Amino acid sequence: MKASNFEPATSAFLRVILGAVVLAPFTYWEVKKKGSLSREGIIFSIIAGLFLGVDFTAWNYSIFYVGAGVASILLNLQVIIVPMLIWAIDKYRVPKVFIILVPLMIIGIMLTGGVFDPPAETGPATIYGIKTAVLGTVLGCTSGVCYSFYLYFTRKAGRKRRDLYVQPIFYVCIAQILAPVIWAYTGSERNGFDFTHGVFVNGELPAVNPETTLGDPINTMNWVWMIMLIVLGQAAAWTFVQIGSVNMDPTLCAGLLLLSPVTTVLVSPIIVGERISTLQIIGVIIVLATVAYQNGVIQAVLVKLGLMKPSEAEVPEEVPQL
């Protein structure tokens, strides 16, 4: 997403609308072969998509403000919020371990976002009068909260027909269009979508007036990255996540999903030249450790290595199937 350099709302719009186009023939095939998603499933998918649209838009801005690696870590706020939503809305008891996990996650998020770091040597110190790292962290956390609501409602969308994978994602994509459209024409300084200019100037955020300064012209390579994001990062990835979450062991699935933020942190310095401070590294470790413990990954590894007996593995209460 960062390499494509599209303006955040424009990027979100292209990703979801063209992602829906890619999914359309597969959706038609699934309807013909397996039948249609229920009315309830469609409604929950649309609600989930509305939240995911806000998630994408906020996350895109966060990537430019704090970096792709850091933004990916902040997105993992969902591991705390989703169980709390289920326990609060569906009347399940919050486990005692949350008393420890939630403060740890908050501390980790603040460190990861660079809130306590000095201003960056390059790029703007503030955006809209707010410290760039703080604004990026807030947007990243907003993304994580909305992603949590997406996960909650998309699970409800597929609870009756767990063999339907493409249709829920297709309806999610359609609903996602609303958020970037609203923001592009009501909140963005560009007064609409921008298909000609990006955000970065020579690979950096403009140091002066970043809110209004146009970035480098969009070129062919930017479009190549965007098409890859649409096909692989939108249509394929979200469909595979839907299939895996329905058919795999929850702990194994959660552990595999940790590969996304981990690999993003590792490859972002190589691909887009991001730099992570010592405090941010500490924050990343805290967030990932919290996520891994909540998902039962740490306990499972310790049992596998013979360092903990199965009876001693204190795994947080399992999130109920919706």
C-alpha positions in Angstrom: 0.0 0.0 0.0 2.8 2.4 0.9 4.8 1.6 -2.2 1.7 2.4 -4.4 1.8 5.9 -2.9 -1.9 6.6 -3.6 -3.7 9.1 -1.4 -5.2 7.1 1.5 -8.9 7.5 0.7 -8.3 6.9 -3.0 -6.3 3.8 -2.2 -9.0 2.4 0.0 -11.6 3.1 -2.7 -9.7 1.4 -5.5 -8.8 -1.5 -3.2 -12.4 -2.3 -2.3 -14.3 -1.5 -5.5 -11.8 -3.3 -7.8 -11.5 -6.1 -5.2 -15.3 -6.6 -5.5 -14.9 -6.7 -9.3 -12.3 -9.5 -9.0 -14.5 -11.4 -6.6 -17.7 -11.0 -8.7 -17.3 -14.1 -10.9 -16.3 -16.2 -7.9 -19.3 -15.0 -6.0 -21.6 -15.9 -9.0 -20.0 -19.4 -9.1 -20.5 -19.9 -5.4 -24.2 -18.8 -5.6 -24.8 -21.2 -8.5 -23.0 -24.1 -6.8 -23.8 -23.7 -3.1 -26.7 -21.3 -2.9 -27.1 -17.8 -1.7 -26.0 -16.3 1.6 -29.0 -15.8 4.0 -30.6 -12.4 4.4 -29.2 -12.3 8.0 -25.7 -13.2 6.6 -25.9 -10.4 4.0 -27.0 -7.8 6.7 -24.1 -8.8 9.0 -21.7 -8.8 6.1 -22.7 -5.2 5.2 -22.4 -4.0 8.8 -19.0 -5.7 9.0 -18.0 -4.0 5.7 -19.0 -0.5 7.0 -16.6 -0.9 9.9 -13.9 -2.4 7.7 -14.2 0.6 5.3 -13.4 3.0 8.2 -10.6 0.6 9.2 -9.0 0.7 5.7 -9.2 4.5 5.4 -7.8 5.1 8.9 -5.1 2.5 8.5 -4.0 3.9 5.2 -3.3 7.3 6.8 -1.6 5.5 9.7 0.8 3.8 7.3 2.0 7.1 6.0 2.3 8.7 9.4 4.0 6.0 11.4 5.0 3.4 8.8 3.7 0.1 7.5 5.4 -2.0 10.2 4.1 0.0 13.1 0.6 0.4 11.6 0.4 -3.4 11.2 1.2 -3.9 14.9 -1.3 -1.3 16.0 -4.0 -3.2 14.1 -3.6 -6.1 16.6 -5.7 -4.1 19.1 -8.5 -6.4 17.9 -7.1 -9.3 19.9 -8.3 -7.5 23.1 -11.4 -5.8 21.7 -13.0 -8.8 19.9 -13.3 -11.0 23.1 -14.5 -8.0 25.1 -17.2 -7.4 22.4 -18.3 -11.0 22.6 -18.3 -11.2 26.4 -20.1 -7.8 26.7 -22.7 -8.1 23.9 -23.2 -11.9 24.1 -23.0 -11.9 27.9 -19.9 -14.0 28.4 -17.6 -13.3 31.4 -14.4 -11.5 30.8 -11.4 -13.6 32.1 -9.3 -12.2 34.9 -6.2 -12.3 32.6 -7.6 -9.2 30.8 -6.8 -7.1 33.9 -3.1 -7.6 33.0 -3.4 -7.9 29.2 -5.2 -4.7 28.5 -2.7 -2.3 30.3 0.2 -4.2 28.7 -1.4 -3.8 25.3 -2.0 0.0 25.8 1.7 0.5 26.9 2.9 -1.6 24.0 0.7 0.4 21.5 2.0 3.7 22.8 5.6 2.6 22.6 5.1 1.0 19.1 3.5 4.2 17.8 6.5 6.2 18.8 4.5 8.5 21.1 7.5 8.8 23.5 10.1 9.2 20.7 11.5 12.6 19.7 10.2 14.0 16.4 11.6 12.4 13.3 14.6 14.0 11.6 12.7 13.9 8.3 9.1 14.6 7.5 6.7 16.8 9.3 6.8 17.1 13.1 3.1 17.8 13.3 0.0 17.2 11.1 -3.1 19.3 11.7 -1.3 20.6 14.8 -0.9 17.1 16.3 2.5 15.3 16.7 2.8 13.0 13.7 3.5 9.9 15.7 0.5 10.6 18.0 -1.9 11.2 15.1 -0.6 8.0 13.3 -1.1 6.0 16.5 -4.6 7.3 17.1 -5.5 6.4 13.5 -3.9 3.0 13.8 -5.8 2.3 17.0 -9.0 3.5 15.3 -8.3 1.0 12.6 -7.8 -1.7 15.2 -11.1 -0.9 16.9 -13.1 -0.9 13.6 -11.3 -4.2 12.6 -12.5 -5.7 15.8 -16.1 -4.8 15.0 -15.6 -6.2 11.5 -14.4 -9.6 12.9 -17.3 -9.7 15.3 -20.0 -9.1 12.7 -18.4 -11.2 10.0 -18.3 -14.2 12.3 -22.0 -13.7 12.8 -22.5 -13.5 9.0 -21.1 -16.9 8.4 -22.4 -18.8 11.4 -25.2 -20.6 9.5 -23.4 -21.4 6.3 -19.7 -22.0 7.1 -19.2 -23.4 3.6 -19.8 -20.0 2.0 -16.6 -18.1 1.8 -16.7 -15.6 -1.1 -20.2 -14.1 -0.8 -19.5 -12.6 2.7 -16.3 -11.0 1.5 -18.0 -9.7 -1.7 -20.8 -7.9 0.3 -18.1 -6.6 2.7 -16.2 -5.1 -0.2 -19.4 -3.4 -1.5 -20.1 -1.9 2.0 -16.5 -0.8 2.4 -16.9 1.7 -0.4 -18.9 4.1 1.7 -16.2 5.2 4.2 -13.6 6.4 1.7 -16.2 8.1 -0.4 -17.5 10.1 2.6 -14.1 11.0 3.8 -12.7 11.9 0.3 -15.5 14.4 -0.3 -16.0 15.8 3.2 -12.7 15.5 5.2 -9.9 15.2 2.7 -8.0 18.4 1.8 -8.0 17.2 -1.9 -11.8 17.5 -2.1 -12.3 14.1 -3.7 -10.3 11.2 -5.0 -6.9 11.8 -6.5 -5.7 9.4 -9.2 -2.9 11.6 -10.5 -0.7 12.5 -7.4 0.4 10.5 -4.4 1.4 11.4 -0.8 5.2 11.0 -0.7 7.7 13.4 -2.3 10.9 11.5 -3.1 9.9 8.8 -0.7 9.2 11.1 2.3 6.2 13.0 3.7 6.4 16.7 2.8 7.9 18.5 5.7 5.9 21.6 5.0 2.1 21.7 4.8 1.8 17.9 4.4 -2.0 18.2 4.7 -2.3 20.1 1.3 1.0 19.4 -0.5 0.6 17.1 -3.5 3.0 14.1 -3.7 4.9 12.7 -6.7 2.8 12.0 -9.8 1.3 8.5 -9.9 3.3 6.4 -12.4 3.0 2.9 -13.9 4.9 1.2 -11.1 2.5 2.8 -8.5 -0.4 1.2 -10.5 1.4 -2.2 -10.5 1.7 -2.1 -6.7 -1.9 -1.1 -6.4 -3.1 -3.9 -8.7 -1.1 -6.4 -6.6 -2.7 -5.0 -3.5 -6.2 -5.3 -5.0 -5.7 -8.9 -6.2 -3.5 -10.4 -3.5 -4.0 -8.1 -0.5 -7.8 -7.7 -0.9 -9.6 -10.4 -3.0 -7.3 -13.3 -2.3 -6.0 -12.6 1.2 -9.4 -11.9 2.8 -11.0 -14.9 1.1 -8.2 -17.1 2.4 -8.6 -15.7 5.9 -12.4 -16.4 5.8 -11.7 -20.0 4.7 -9.0 -20.5 7.4 -11.0 -19.0 10.3 -13.9 -21.4 9.6 -11.9 -24.6 9.0 -8.7 -24.3 11.1 -8.1 -24.7 14.8 -8.6 -21.2 16.4 -5.2 -21.2 18.1 -3.3 -22.2 15.0 -5.2 -19.7 12.9 -4.4 -16.9 15.4 -0.8 -17.9 15.4 -0.5 -17.8 11.6 -2.2 -14.4 11.5 0.7 -13.1 13.6 2.9 -13.7 10.6 1.4 -10.6 9.0 2.6 -7.9 11.5 5.8 -9.7 12.2 6.8 -10.0 8.5 5.7 -6.4 7.8 8.0 -5.1 10.6 10.9 -7.2 9.2 10.5 -6.4 5.5 9.4 -2.7 5.7 12.9 -1.4 6.4 14.1 -3.3 3.3 11.2 -2.5 0.9 10.3 1.1 1.9 13.3 2.1 4.1 11.5 2.5 7.4 13.4 2.9 10.6 12.2 1.6 14.0 13.5 3.1 17.3 14.6 1.0 20.3 11.4 2.0 22.2 9.3 1.0 19.2 11.0 -2.4 19.1 10.2 -2.9 22.8 6.6 -1.9 22.1 6.4 -4.4 19.2 7.6 -7.2 21.4 5.1 -6.3 24.1 2.1 -6.2 21.7 3.1 -9.4 19.9 3.6 -11.2 23.2 0.2 -10.0 24.5 -1.4 -11.1 21.3 0.3 -14.5 21.4 -0.7 -15.1 25.0 -4.3 -14.1 24.4 -4.5 -16.5 21.5 -2.9 -19.3 23.6 0.1 -19.5 21.2 2.8 -19.0 23.9 1.2 -21.7 26.1 1.0 -24.1 23.2 4.6 -23.6 22.3 5.8 -24.1 25.9 3.8 -27.3 26.2 5.2 -28.5 22.8 8.7 -27.9 24.0 8.1 -29.7 27.2 8.6 -26.6 29.3 5.1 -26.6 30.6 2.6 -29.4 31.4 -0.7 -29.3 29.6 -2.4 -29.0 33.0 -0.3 -25.9 33.8 -1.1 -24.1 30.6 -3.4 -21.3 31.6 -5.1 -20.5 28.4 -7.7 -17.6 28.4 -11.3 -18.6 28.3 -12.1 -19.6 24.7 -14.1 -17.2 22.7 -17.5 -18.8 21.9 -18.6 -19.6 18.4 -21.1 -17.1 17.2 
